[in-house]
Amino acid sequence: MLGNTMWAGHWLWMLIVAVVVVIPVWRICQRTGYPGWLGLLILFPVVNLLFLYFIAFSAWPGDKAGEHNG
């Protein structure tokens, strides 16, 4: 009957994956001119997809030239 419980390693694994994903997104937010804490949005389902599209297609505050590269 172990199928209904989560073993302790599961929570550790979830924490490791969260750190591995959040740190690069945090840095991307900082480099684009947005606050780094926006990288935490990557942890929420559906919100993470909307956030990636927002970062990909919005004008970045950190882009000093104001030119769009696409």
PDB file of N, CA, C and O in Angstrom, chain B, residues numbered from 101:
ATOM      1  N   MET B 101       0.794  -1.188   0.000  1.00  0.00           N
ATOM      2  CA  MET B 101       0.000   0.000   0.000  1.00  0.00           C
ATOM      3  C   MET B 101       0.851   1.272   0.000  1.00  0.00           C
ATOM      4  O   MET B 101       0.398   2.309   0.485  1.00  0.00           O
ATOM      5  N   LEU B 102       2.057   1.212  -0.528  1.00  0.00           N
ATOM      6  CA  LEU B 102       2.917   2.373  -0.576  1.00  0.00           C
ATOM      7  C   LEU B 102       2.572   3.310  -1.733  1.00  0.00           C
ATOM      8  O   LEU B 102       3.127   4.405  -1.823  1.00  0.00           O
ATOM      9  N   GLY B 103       1.678   2.901  -2.604  1.00  0.00           N
ATOM     10  CA  GLY B 103       1.334   3.717  -3.754  1.00  0.00           C
ATOM     11  C   GLY B 103       0.605   5.005  -3.408  1.00  0.00           C
ATOM     12  O   GLY B 103       0.585   5.938  -4.211  1.00  0.00           O
ATOM     13  N   ASN B 104       0.010   5.067  -2.237  1.00  0.00           N
ATOM     14  CA  ASN B 104      -0.756   6.256  -1.858  1.00  0.00           C
ATOM     15  C   ASN B 104       0.052   7.271  -1.077  1.00  0.00           C
ATOM     16  O   ASN B 104      -0.454   8.351  -0.772  1.00  0.00           O
ATOM     17  N   THR B 105       1.277   6.961  -0.750  1.00  0.00           N
ATOM     18  CA  THR B 105       2.092   7.891   0.027  1.00  0.00           C
ATOM     19  C   THR B 105       3.290   8.347  -0.793  1.00  0.00           C
ATOM     20  O   THR B 105       3.734   7.655  -1.710  1.00  0.00           O
ATOM     21  N   MET B 106       3.799   9.509  -0.453  1.00  0.00           N
ATOM     22  CA  MET B 106       5.005  10.006  -1.119  1.00  0.00           C
ATOM     23  C   MET B 106       6.186   9.781  -0.198  1.00  0.00           C
ATOM     24  O   MET B 106       6.139  10.137   0.979  1.00  0.00           O
ATOM     25  N   TRP B 107       7.219   9.205  -0.717  1.00  0.00           N
ATOM     26  CA  TRP B 107       8.405   8.962   0.084  1.00  0.00           C
ATOM     27  C   TRP B 107       9.177  10.257   0.255  1.00  0.00           C
ATOM     28  O   TRP B 107       9.033  11.178  -0.549  1.00  0.00           O
ATOM     29  N   ALA B 108       9.979  10.332   1.276  1.00  0.00           N
ATOM     30  CA  ALA B 108      10.688  11.566   1.631  1.00  0.00           C
ATOM     31  C   ALA B 108      11.581  12.058   0.499  1.00  0.00           C
ATOM     32  O   ALA B 108      11.754  13.265   0.327  1.00  0.00           O
ATOM     33  N   GLY B 109      12.143  11.146  -0.266  1.00  0.00           N
ATOM     34  CA  GLY B 109      13.009  11.520  -1.381  1.00  0.00           C
ATOM     35  C   GLY B 109      12.264  12.289  -2.464  1.00  0.00           C
ATOM     36  O   GLY B 109      12.864  13.059  -3.214  1.00  0.00           O
ATOM     37  N   HIS B 110      10.967  12.077  -2.540  1.00  0.00           N
ATOM     38  CA  HIS B 110      10.166  12.787  -3.540  1.00  0.00           C
ATOM     39  C   HIS B 110      10.226  14.288  -3.288  1.00  0.00           C
ATOM     40  O   HIS B 110      10.412  15.066  -4.224  1.00  0.00           O
ATOM     41  N   TRP B 111      10.072  14.695  -2.053  1.00  0.00           N
ATOM     42  CA  TRP B 111      10.103  16.118  -1.718  1.00  0.00           C
ATOM     43  C   TRP B 111      11.482  16.713  -1.963  1.00  0.00           C
ATOM     44  O   TRP B 111      11.600  17.855  -2.405  1.00  0.00           O
ATOM     45  N   LEU B 112      12.513  15.947  -1.680  1.00  0.00           N
ATOM     46  CA  LEU B 112      13.875  16.411  -1.944  1.00  0.00           C
ATOM     47  C   LEU B 112      14.083  16.580  -3.446  1.00  0.00           C
ATOM     48  O   LEU B 112      14.666  17.569  -3.889  1.00  0.00           O
ATOM     49  N   TRP B 113      13.609  15.621  -4.219  1.00  0.00           N
ATOM     50  CA  TRP B 113      13.724  15.688  -5.667  1.00  0.00           C
ATOM     51  C   TRP B 113      12.975  16.904  -6.217  1.00  0.00           C
ATOM     52  O   TRP B 113      13.478  17.591  -7.107  1.00  0.00           O
ATOM     53  N   MET B 114      11.788  17.171  -5.700  1.00  0.00           N
ATOM     54  CA  MET B 114      11.007  18.325  -6.138  1.00  0.00           C
ATOM     55  C   MET B 114      11.754  19.628  -5.826  1.00  0.00           C
ATOM     56  O   MET B 114      11.745  20.555  -6.636  1.00  0.00           O
ATOM     57  N   LEU B 115      12.389  19.699  -4.676  1.00  0.00           N
ATOM     58  CA  LEU B 115      13.152  20.884  -4.293  1.00  0.00           C
ATOM     59  C   LEU B 115      14.350  21.083  -5.216  1.00  0.00           C
ATOM     60  O   LEU B 115      14.628  22.207  -5.634  1.00  0.00           O
ATOM     61  N   ILE B 116      15.052  20.017  -5.532  1.00  0.00           N
ATOM     62  CA  ILE B 116      16.221  20.096  -6.420  1.00  0.00           C
ATOM     63  C   ILE B 116      15.798  20.579  -7.804  1.00  0.00           C
ATOM     64  O   ILE B 116      16.440  21.459  -8.378  1.00  0.00           O
ATOM     65  N   VAL B 117      14.726  20.010  -8.339  1.00  0.00           N
ATOM     66  CA  VAL B 117      14.246  20.407  -9.662  1.00  0.00           C
ATOM     67  C   VAL B 117      13.815  21.873  -9.647  1.00  0.00           C
ATOM     68  O   VAL B 117      14.094  22.611 -10.592  1.00  0.00           O
ATOM     69  N   ALA B 118      13.141  22.294  -8.589  1.00  0.00           N
ATOM     70  CA  ALA B 118      12.703  23.689  -8.494  1.00  0.00           C
ATOM     71  C   ALA B 118      13.902  24.628  -8.496  1.00  0.00           C
ATOM     72  O   ALA B 118      13.883  25.653  -9.178  1.00  0.00           O
ATOM     73  N   VAL B 119      14.931  24.293  -7.751  1.00  0.00           N
ATOM     74  CA  VAL B 119      16.126  25.145  -7.697  1.00  0.00           C
ATOM     75  C   VAL B 119      16.822  25.174  -9.049  1.00  0.00           C
ATOM     76  O   VAL B 119      17.262  26.231  -9.502  1.00  0.00           O
ATOM     77  N   VAL B 120      16.924  24.019  -9.695  1.00  0.00           N
ATOM     78  CA  VAL B 120      17.603  23.928 -10.988  1.00  0.00           C
ATOM     79  C   VAL B 120      16.854  24.735 -12.054  1.00  0.00           C
ATOM     80  O   VAL B 120      17.479  25.269 -12.970  1.00  0.00           O
ATOM     81  N   VAL B 121      15.548  24.827 -11.948  1.00  0.00           N
ATOM     82  CA  VAL B 121      14.757  25.564 -12.930  1.00  0.00           C
ATOM     83  C   VAL B 121      14.668  27.048 -12.579  1.00  0.00           C
ATOM     84  O   VAL B 121      14.770  27.898 -13.463  1.00  0.00           O
ATOM     85  N   VAL B 122      14.480  27.365 -11.309  1.00  0.00           N
ATOM     86  CA  VAL B 122      14.239  28.758 -10.917  1.00  0.00           C
ATOM     87  C   VAL B 122      15.487  29.618 -11.067  1.00  0.00           C
ATOM     88  O   VAL B 122      15.378  30.768 -11.492  1.00  0.00           O
ATOM     89  N   ILE B 123      16.651  29.111 -10.740  1.00  0.00           N
ATOM     90  CA  ILE B 123      17.877  29.926 -10.791  1.00  0.00           C
ATOM     91  C   ILE B 123      18.136  30.479 -12.195  1.00  0.00           C
ATOM     92  O   ILE B 123      18.381  31.678 -12.324  1.00  0.00           O
ATOM     93  N   PRO B 124      18.092  29.656 -13.255  1.00  0.00           N
ATOM     94  CA  PRO B 124      18.322  30.241 -14.589  1.00  0.00           C
ATOM     95  C   PRO B 124      17.231  31.236 -15.009  1.00  0.00           C
ATOM     96  O   PRO B 124      17.528  32.249 -15.642  1.00  0.00           O
ATOM     97  N   VAL B 125      15.987  30.953 -14.664  1.00  0.00           N
ATOM     98  CA  VAL B 125      14.911  31.867 -15.036  1.00  0.00           C
ATOM     99  C   VAL B 125      15.043  33.173 -14.266  1.00  0.00           C
ATOM    100  O   VAL B 125      14.754  34.243 -14.803  1.00  0.00           O
ATOM    101  N   TRP B 126      15.475  33.094 -13.016  1.00  0.00           N
ATOM    102  CA  TRP B 126      15.716  34.298 -12.209  1.00  0.00           C
ATOM    103  C   TRP B 126      16.758  35.180 -12.895  1.00  0.00           C
ATOM    104  O   TRP B 126      16.584  36.393 -13.012  1.00  0.00           O
ATOM    105  N   ARG B 127      17.854  34.543 -13.349  1.00  0.00           N
ATOM    106  CA  ARG B 127      18.924  35.284 -14.029  1.00  0.00           C
ATOM    107  C   ARG B 127      18.448  35.872 -15.359  1.00  0.00           C
ATOM    108  O   ARG B 127      18.830  36.986 -15.718  1.00  0.00           O
ATOM    109  N   ILE B 128      17.621  35.130 -16.084  1.00  0.00           N
ATOM    110  CA  ILE B 128      17.085  35.634 -17.353  1.00  0.00           C
ATOM    111  C   ILE B 128      16.241  36.873 -17.092  1.00  0.00           C
ATOM    112  O   ILE B 128      16.340  37.861 -17.820  1.00  0.00           O
ATOM    113  N   CYS B 129      15.416  36.822 -16.061  1.00  0.00           N
ATOM    114  CA  CYS B 129      14.589  37.987 -15.716  1.00  0.00           C
ATOM    115  C   CYS B 129      15.462  39.193 -15.397  1.00  0.00           C
ATOM    116  O   CYS B 129      15.177  40.302 -15.847  1.00  0.00           O
ATOM    117  N   GLN B 130      16.507  38.986 -14.636  1.00  0.00           N
ATOM    118  CA  GLN B 130      17.395  40.091 -14.285  1.00  0.00           C
ATOM    119  C   GLN B 130      18.081  40.660 -15.520  1.00  0.00           C
ATOM    120  O   GLN B 130      18.205  41.878 -15.649  1.00  0.00           O
ATOM    121  N   ARG B 131      18.521  39.812 -16.415  1.00  0.00           N
ATOM    122  CA  ARG B 131      19.230  40.281 -17.609  1.00  0.00           C
ATOM    123  C   ARG B 131      18.320  41.014 -18.587  1.00  0.00           C
ATOM    124  O   ARG B 131      18.771  41.877 -19.339  1.00  0.00           O
ATOM    125  N   THR B 132      17.030  40.663 -18.571  1.00  0.00           N
ATOM    126  CA  THR B 132      16.100  41.340 -19.463  1.00  0.00           C
ATOM    127  C   THR B 132      15.576  42.636 -18.870  1.00  0.00           C
ATOM    128  O   THR B 132      14.906  43.406 -19.558  1.00  0.00           O
ATOM    129  N   GLY B 133      15.875  42.886 -17.589  1.00  0.00           N
ATOM    130  CA  GLY B 133      15.462  44.120 -16.951  1.00  0.00           C
ATOM    131  C   GLY B 133      14.262  43.980 -16.035  1.00  0.00           C
ATOM    132  O   GLY B 133      13.826  44.963 -15.437  1.00  0.00           O
ATOM    133  N   TYR B 134      13.721  42.780 -15.912  1.00  0.00           N
ATOM    134  CA  TYR B 134      12.609  42.524 -14.997  1.00  0.00           C
ATOM    135  C   TYR B 134      13.156  42.098 -13.649  1.00  0.00           C
ATOM    136  O   TYR B 134      14.295  41.639 -13.568  1.00  0.00           O
ATOM    137  N   PRO B 135      12.366  42.239 -12.580  1.00  0.00           N
ATOM    138  CA  PRO B 135      12.842  41.790 -11.266  1.00  0.00           C
ATOM    139  C   PRO B 135      13.048  40.269 -11.255  1.00  0.00           C
ATOM    140  O   PRO B 135      12.264  39.526 -11.846  1.00  0.00           O
ATOM    141  N   GLY B 136      14.096  39.822 -10.585  1.00  0.00           N
ATOM    142  CA  GLY B 136      14.414  38.398 -10.542  1.00  0.00           C
ATOM    143  C   GLY B 136      13.333  37.542  -9.941  1.00  0.00           C
ATOM    144  O   GLY B 136      13.167  36.390 -10.340  1.00  0.00           O
ATOM    145  N   TRP B 137      12.584  38.081  -8.978  1.00  0.00           N
ATOM    146  CA  TRP B 137      11.558  37.274  -8.317  1.00  0.00           C
ATOM    147  C   TRP B 137      10.469  36.815  -9.277  1.00  0.00           C
ATOM    148  O   TRP B 137       9.724  35.891  -8.954  1.00  0.00           O
ATOM    149  N   LEU B 138      10.357  37.432 -10.443  1.00  0.00           N
ATOM    150  CA  LEU B 138       9.397  36.950 -11.440  1.00  0.00           C
ATOM    151  C   LEU B 138       9.725  35.531 -11.898  1.00  0.00           C
ATOM    152  O   LEU B 138       8.861  34.824 -12.416  1.00  0.00           O
ATOM    153  N   GLY B 139      10.978  35.119 -11.703  1.00  0.00           N
ATOM    154  CA  GLY B 139      11.375  33.759 -12.048  1.00  0.00           C
ATOM    155  C   GLY B 139      10.630  32.701 -11.262  1.00  0.00           C
ATOM    156  O   GLY B 139      10.552  31.549 -11.688  1.00  0.00           O
ATOM    157  N   LEU B 140      10.082  33.079 -10.118  1.00  0.00           N
ATOM    158  CA  LEU B 140       9.308  32.130  -9.319  1.00  0.00           C
ATOM    159  C   LEU B 140       8.008  31.732 -10.006  1.00  0.00           C
ATOM    160  O   LEU B 140       7.419  30.706  -9.668  1.00  0.00           O
ATOM    161  N   LEU B 141       7.558  32.531 -10.964  1.00  0.00           N
ATOM    162  CA  LEU B 141       6.332  32.198 -11.695  1.00  0.00           C
ATOM    163  C   LEU B 141       6.482  30.917 -12.497  1.00  0.00           C
ATOM    164  O   LEU B 141       5.488  30.291 -12.862  1.00  0.00           O
ATOM    165  N   ILE B 142       7.713  30.527 -12.771  1.00  0.00           N
ATOM    166  CA  ILE B 142       7.962  29.324 -13.551  1.00  0.00           C
ATOM    167  C   ILE B 142       7.522  28.060 -12.812  1.00  0.00           C
ATOM    168  O   ILE B 142       7.397  26.998 -13.422  1.00  0.00           O
ATOM    169  N   LEU B 143       7.289  28.169 -11.519  1.00  0.00           N
ATOM    170  CA  LEU B 143       6.890  27.015 -10.708  1.00  0.00           C
ATOM    171  C   LEU B 143       5.403  26.688 -10.809  1.00  0.00           C
ATOM    172  O   LEU B 143       4.983  25.608 -10.391  1.00  0.00           O
ATOM    173  N   PHE B 144       4.600  27.598 -11.355  1.00  0.00           N
ATOM    174  CA  PHE B 144       3.158  27.404 -11.386  1.00  0.00           C
ATOM    175  C   PHE B 144       2.698  26.961 -12.767  1.00  0.00           C
ATOM    176  O   PHE B 144       2.965  27.639 -13.760  1.00  0.00           O
ATOM    177  N   PRO B 145       2.006  25.828 -12.836  1.00  0.00           N
ATOM    178  CA  PRO B 145       1.518  25.349 -14.132  1.00  0.00           C
ATOM    179  C   PRO B 145       0.629  26.385 -14.810  1.00  0.00           C
ATOM    180  O   PRO B 145      -0.076  27.137 -14.137  1.00  0.00           O
ATOM    181  N   VAL B 146       0.660  26.423 -16.092  1.00  0.00           N
ATOM    182  CA  VAL B 146      -0.046  27.329 -16.983  1.00  0.00           C
ATOM    183  C   VAL B 146       0.518  28.750 -16.873  1.00  0.00           C
ATOM    184  O   VAL B 146       0.759  29.395 -17.893  1.00  0.00           O
ATOM    185  N   VAL B 147       0.732  29.243 -15.653  1.00  0.00           N
ATOM    186  CA  VAL B 147       1.333  30.567 -15.473  1.00  0.00           C
ATOM    187  C   VAL B 147       2.733  30.570 -16.085  1.00  0.00           C
ATOM    188  O   VAL B 147       3.158  31.568 -16.669  1.00  0.00           O
ATOM    189  N   ASN B 148       3.455  29.442 -15.949  1.00  0.00           N
ATOM    190  CA  ASN B 148       4.809  29.384 -16.495  1.00  0.00           C
ATOM    191  C   ASN B 148       4.805  29.531 -18.020  1.00  0.00           C
ATOM    192  O   ASN B 148       5.693  30.175 -18.578  1.00  0.00           O
ATOM    193  N   LEU B 149       3.833  28.952 -18.687  1.00  0.00           N
ATOM    194  CA  LEU B 149       3.758  29.093 -20.143  1.00  0.00           C
ATOM    195  C   LEU B 149       3.427  30.535 -20.545  1.00  0.00           C
ATOM    196  O   LEU B 149       4.026  31.083 -21.470  1.00  0.00           O
ATOM    197  N   LEU B 150       2.482  31.132 -19.850  1.00  0.00           N
ATOM    198  CA  LEU B 150       2.141  32.526 -20.128  1.00  0.00           C
ATOM    199  C   LEU B 150       3.342  33.437 -19.868  1.00  0.00           C
ATOM    200  O   LEU B 150       3.590  34.385 -20.614  1.00  0.00           O
ATOM    201  N   PHE B 151       4.081  33.135 -18.805  1.00  0.00           N
ATOM    202  CA  PHE B 151       5.257  33.930 -18.461  1.00  0.00           C
ATOM    203  C   PHE B 151       6.335  33.821 -19.540  1.00  0.00           C
ATOM    204  O   PHE B 151       6.956  34.824 -19.894  1.00  0.00           O
ATOM    205  N   LEU B 152       6.564  32.620 -20.065  1.00  0.00           N
ATOM    206  CA  LEU B 152       7.563  32.450 -21.122  1.00  0.00           C
ATOM    207  C   LEU B 152       7.187  33.230 -22.377  1.00  0.00           C
ATOM    208  O   LEU B 152       8.048  33.831 -23.018  1.00  0.00           O
ATOM    209  N   TYR B 153       5.905  33.222 -22.728  1.00  0.00           N
ATOM    210  CA  TYR B 153       5.466  34.006 -23.879  1.00  0.00           C
ATOM    211  C   TYR B 153       5.615  35.499 -23.612  1.00  0.00           C
ATOM    212  O   TYR B 153       5.988  36.257 -24.506  1.00  0.00           O
ATOM    213  N   PHE B 154       5.324  35.921 -22.388  1.00  0.00           N
ATOM    214  CA  PHE B 154       5.493  37.321 -22.019  1.00  0.00           C
ATOM    215  C   PHE B 154       6.950  37.748 -22.184  1.00  0.00           C
ATOM    216  O   PHE B 154       7.234  38.789 -22.777  1.00  0.00           O
ATOM    217  N   ILE B 155       7.871  36.941 -21.657  1.00  0.00           N
ATOM    218  CA  ILE B 155       9.307  37.261 -21.764  1.00  0.00           C
ATOM    219  C   ILE B 155       9.754  37.247 -23.226  1.00  0.00           C
ATOM    220  O   ILE B 155      10.554  38.086 -23.641  1.00  0.00           O
ATOM    221  N   ALA B 156       9.243  36.309 -23.993  1.00  0.00           N
ATOM    222  CA  ALA B 156       9.692  36.164 -25.378  1.00  0.00           C
ATOM    223  C   ALA B 156       9.221  37.303 -26.281  1.00  0.00           C
ATOM    224  O   ALA B 156       9.949  37.722 -27.181  1.00  0.00           O
ATOM    225  N   PHE B 157       8.018  37.802 -26.049  1.00  0.00           N
ATOM    226  CA  PHE B 157       7.435  38.738 -27.005  1.00  0.00           C
ATOM    227  C   PHE B 157       7.244  40.156 -26.487  1.00  0.00           C
ATOM    228  O   PHE B 157       6.774  41.012 -27.237  1.00  0.00           O
ATOM    229  N   SER B 158       7.588  40.436 -25.239  1.00  0.00           N
ATOM    230  CA  SER B 158       7.437  41.803 -24.735  1.00  0.00           C
ATOM    231  C   SER B 158       8.731  42.585 -24.957  1.00  0.00           C
ATOM    232  O   SER B 158       9.798  42.009 -25.172  1.00  0.00           O
ATOM    233  N   ALA B 159       8.609  43.891 -24.900  1.00  0.00           N
ATOM    234  CA  ALA B 159       9.800  44.746 -24.963  1.00  0.00           C
ATOM    235  C   ALA B 159      10.493  44.679 -23.610  1.00  0.00           C
ATOM    236  O   ALA B 159       9.857  44.886 -22.577  1.00  0.00           O
ATOM    237  N   TRP B 160      11.770  44.397 -23.606  1.00  0.00           N
ATOM    238  CA  TRP B 160      12.513  44.239 -22.359  1.00  0.00           C
ATOM    239  C   TRP B 160      12.950  45.593 -21.830  1.00  0.00           C
ATOM    240  O   TRP B 160      13.508  46.399 -22.575  1.00  0.00           O
ATOM    241  N   PRO B 161      12.703  45.851 -20.555  1.00  0.00           N
ATOM    242  CA  PRO B 161      13.155  47.118 -19.976  1.00  0.00           C
ATOM    243  C   PRO B 161      14.679  47.269 -20.012  1.00  0.00           C
ATOM    244  O   PRO B 161      15.187  48.388 -20.075  1.00  0.00           O
ATOM    245  N   GLY B 162      15.396  46.168 -19.973  1.00  0.00           N
ATOM    246  CA  GLY B 162      16.856  46.221 -19.970  1.00  0.00           C
ATOM    247  C   GLY B 162      17.481  46.406 -21.332  1.00  0.00           C
ATOM    248  O   GLY B 162      18.696  46.573 -21.438  1.00  0.00           O
ATOM    249  N   ASP B 163      16.667  46.378 -22.384  1.00  0.00           N
ATOM    250  CA  ASP B 163      17.187  46.547 -23.738  1.00  0.00           C
ATOM    251  C   ASP B 163      17.404  48.035 -23.990  1.00  0.00           C
ATOM    252  O   ASP B 163      16.467  48.754 -24.337  1.00  0.00           O
ATOM    253  N   LYS B 164      18.618  48.485 -23.817  1.00  0.00           N
ATOM    254  CA  LYS B 164      18.937  49.921 -23.888  1.00  0.00           C
ATOM    255  C   LYS B 164      18.763  50.485 -25.297  1.00  0.00           C
ATOM    256  O   LYS B 164      18.428  51.658 -25.459  1.00  0.00           O
ATOM    257  N   ALA B 165      18.986  49.672 -26.291  1.00  0.00           N
ATOM    258  CA  ALA B 165      18.882  50.161 -27.664  1.00  0.00           C
ATOM    259  C   ALA B 165      17.422  50.330 -28.080  1.00  0.00           C
ATOM    260  O   ALA B 165      17.119  51.124 -28.971  1.00  0.00           O
ATOM    261  N   GLY B 166      16.516  49.584 -27.437  1.00  0.00           N
ATOM    262  CA  GLY B 166      15.110  49.682 -27.773  1.00  0.00           C
ATOM    263  C   GLY B 166      14.763  48.979 -29.086  1.00  0.00           C
ATOM    264  O   GLY B 166      13.663  49.146 -29.614  1.00  0.00           O
ATOM    265  N   GLU B 167      15.691  48.206 -29.600  1.00  0.00           N
ATOM    266  CA  GLU B 167      15.459  47.506 -30.854  1.00  0.00           C
ATOM    267  C   GLU B 167      14.938  46.116 -30.564  1.00  0.00           C
ATOM    268  O   GLU B 167      15.280  45.509 -29.548  1.00  0.00           O
ATOM    269  N   HIS B 168      14.124  45.626 -31.448  1.00  0.00           N
ATOM    270  CA  HIS B 168      13.584  44.271 -31.323  1.00  0.00           C
ATOM    271  C   HIS B 168      14.416  43.346 -32.197  1.00  0.00           C
ATOM    272  O   HIS B 168      14.645  43.643 -33.369  1.00  0.00           O
ATOM    273  N   ASN B 169      14.868  42.239 -31.645  1.00  0.00           N
ATOM    274  CA  ASN B 169      15.750  41.307 -32.364  1.00  0.00           C
ATOM    275  C   ASN B 169      14.963  40.205 -33.056  1.00  0.00           C
ATOM    276  O   ASN B 169      15.469  39.084 -33.115  1.00  0.00           O
ATOM    277  N   GLY B 170      13.849  40.420 -33.546  1.00  0.00           N
ATOM    278  CA  GLY B 170      13.103  39.337 -34.154  1.00  0.00           C
ATOM    279  C   GLY B 170      12.307  39.809 -35.249  1.00  0.00           C
ATOM    280  O   GLY B 170      11.605  39.023 -35.885  1.00  0.00           O
TER     281      GLY B 170
END
